[in-house]
Amino acid sequence: MEVNNKTIWVTGASSGIGMELCKQLAERGARMVLSARSKDTLIALAESLPGGLGRHWVVPLDLADADNLLDAVAAQLAEIGPVHVLINNGGISQRSLFVDTELSVYRQLMEVNYLGTVAMTKALLPSMIAQQQGMIVSISSVAGKVGSKLRTGYSGSKYAVVGFMDCLRAETAQQGIQCLTVCPGSIKTNIAVNALNGSGEAQNKDDESIINGMPVEQCVQDIIKAMLKDQDEIVVGKGISALAPTIKRFFPRLFNRMSARMEYR
Ligand SMILES: NC(=O)c1ccc[n+]([C@@H]2O[C@H](COP(=O)([O-])OP(=O)(O)OC[C@H]3O[C@@H](n4cnc5c(N)ncnc54)[C@H](OP(=O)(O)O)[C@@H]3O)[C@@H](O)[C@H]2O)c1
């Protein structure tokens, strides 16, 4: 799908991959709808994009509040007009062993990463189907394709996103809807700093894998390339984090042994 003059709604627009998506897509002529919880950051970002706040929209929302997302989005749609692309990007990670992690952390990860994605899609897909064109992009993760230590809740929520997108693609293929699942490996953003520990607090420190990860600008270039080519699913990243799904697919026992030995953060 071409992005020039399209209206593209991005969740998690206040940081990392989402913020860079807004910058690069706006440069290509898209009208952006920016969502996350950090309203001031979203306003500053919208002002800095080509055309500023006169062309782009800020819609603060909390993905953990799925019950209210439908009404919140519907209230904006009348003003914004048709949305052509939804990018379900907002999310939160985890760095804690299963035995150390409270049940509430699993609920939070599923609510933000999975139910938030489902609710936003529910809010925006019907109008795309009515137009017989549209695109849903969901940012899952390599952790949605393979398992590694410290991510039982995060991986569960990201596997759920992959399954959701596979089913949605099958259901909407005849209605002009493209469904792209993006599985990033380690990308240099604040994801590790914001990742939850076993009690549900941000770990507030970076990880080696993220510090040495792919620059976010390059990750976003790859995502946009996949959007333009109407691809179904891509893995984006470098090194072991990007190779992991292929190793697991062809050598599953080898991968599982590697994963059990690795102290990958
Ligand atoms: N970086 C990586 O290595 C990597 C790898 C695989 C997958 N991913 C996925 O990529 C996506 C973007 O992450 P990132 O790397 O850009 O991390 P990031 O820099 O921490 O950004 C996360 C974004 O999600 C938003 N968010 C978090 N909780 C939210 C909530 N309850 N409601 C609304 N928005 C919320 C944050 O905004 P507010 O705090 O303002 O709400 C922020 O804009 C996530 O889905 C992540 O799982 C990242």
The ligand as a Tripos MOL2 file, in Angstrom:
@<TRIPOS>MOLECULE
LIG
   48    52     1     0     0
SMALL
NO_CHARGES

@<TRIPOS>ATOM
      1 N1         12.8370   -2.6140   20.9430 N.am      1 LIG1
      2 C1         12.8530   -3.9160   20.7780 C.2       1 LIG1
      3 O1         13.9050   -4.5690   20.8690 O.2       1 LIG1
      4 C2         11.5740   -4.6440   20.4360 C.ar      1 LIG1
      5 C3         11.6890   -5.9890   20.0340 C.ar      1 LIG1
      6 C4         10.5320   -6.6780   19.7200 C.ar      1 LIG1
      7 C5          9.3030   -6.0590   19.7750 C.ar      1 LIG1
      8 N2          9.2130   -4.7620   20.1690 N.ar      1 LIG1
      9 C6          7.8800   -4.1600   20.2510 C.3       1 LIG1
     10 O2          7.8770   -2.9170   19.6070 O.3       1 LIG1
     11 C7          6.8440   -2.1060   20.1580 C.3       1 LIG1
     12 C8          7.4000   -0.7140   20.4560 C.3       1 LIG1
     13 O3          8.3490   -0.8170   21.4890 O.3       1 LIG1
     14 P1          9.6740    0.0980   21.5640 P.3       1 LIG1
     15 O4         10.8140   -0.7840   21.3730 O.co2     1 LIG1
     16 O5          9.5210    1.2800   20.7220 O.co2     1 LIG1
     17 O6          9.6240    0.4590   23.1360 O.3       1 LIG1
     18 P2          9.4540    1.8460   23.9260 P.3       1 LIG1
     19 O7         10.4870    2.8060   23.4670 O.co2     1 LIG1
     20 O8          9.4240    1.4540   25.3630 O.co2     1 LIG1
     21 O9          8.0210    2.3720   23.4720 O.3       1 LIG1
     22 C9          6.8480    1.7430   23.9200 C.3       1 LIG1
     23 C10         5.6550    2.5710   23.5010 C.3       1 LIG1
     24 O10         4.4580    1.8940   23.9430 O.3       1 LIG1
     25 C11         3.6450    2.8230   24.6420 C.3       1 LIG1
     26 N3          2.8590    2.1680   25.6920 N.ar      1 LIG1
     27 C12         3.3010    1.3620   26.6860 C.ar      1 LIG1
     28 N4          2.2920    1.0210   27.4870 N.ar      1 LIG1
     29 C13         1.1740    1.6370   27.0050 C.ar      1 LIG1
     30 C14        -0.1830    1.6990   27.4180 C.ar      1 LIG1
     31 N5         -0.6310    1.0660   28.5110 N.pl3     1 LIG1
     32 N6         -1.0580    2.4320   26.6790 N.ar      1 LIG1
     33 C15        -0.6320    3.0970   25.5870 C.ar      1 LIG1
     34 N7          0.6400    3.0830   25.1420 N.ar      1 LIG1
     35 C16         1.5390    2.3600   25.8560 C.ar      1 LIG1
     36 C17         4.6060    3.8390   25.2420 C.3       1 LIG1
     37 O11         3.9610    5.0990   25.4350 O.3       1 LIG1
     38 P3          3.4890    5.7280   26.8340 P.3       1 LIG1
     39 O12         4.4090    5.2440   27.9000 O.co2     1 LIG1
     40 O13         3.5400    7.2020   26.5760 O.co2     1 LIG1
     41 O14         2.0730    5.2450   27.0140 O.co2     1 LIG1
     42 C18         5.6460    3.9550   24.1330 C.3       1 LIG1
     43 O15         5.2290    4.9110   23.1950 O.3       1 LIG1
     44 C19         6.3340   -2.8510   21.3990 C.3       1 LIG1
     45 O16         5.1350   -3.5110   21.0980 O.3       1 LIG1
     46 C20         7.4440   -3.8580   21.6660 C.3       1 LIG1
     47 O17         6.9640   -4.9960   22.3380 O.3       1 LIG1
     48 C21        10.3210   -4.0350   20.4950 C.ar      1 LIG1
@<TRIPOS>BOND
     1     1     2 1
     2     2     3 2
     3     2     4 1
     4     4     5 ar
     5     4    48 ar
     6     5     6 ar
     7     6     7 ar
     8     7     8 ar
     9     8     9 1
    10     8    48 ar
    11     9    10 1
    12     9    46 1
    13    10    11 1
    14    11    12 1
    15    11    44 1
    16    12    13 1
    17    13    14 1
    18    14    15 2
    19    14    16 1
    20    14    17 1
    21    17    18 1
    22    18    19 2
    23    18    20 1
    24    18    21 1
    25    21    22 1
    26    22    23 1
    27    23    24 1
    28    23    42 1
    29    24    25 1
    30    25    26 1
    31    25    36 1
    32    26    27 ar
    33    26    35 ar
    34    27    28 ar
    35    28    29 ar
    36    29    30 ar
    37    29    35 ar
    38    30    31 1
    39    30    32 ar
    40    32    33 ar
    41    33    34 ar
    42    34    35 ar
    43    36    37 1
    44    36    42 1
    45    37    38 1
    46    38    39 2
    47    38    40 1
    48    38    41 1
    49    42    43 1
    50    44    45 1
    51    44    46 1
    52    46    47 1
@<TRIPOS>SUBSTRUCTURE
     1 LIG1         1 GROUP 0 **** ****
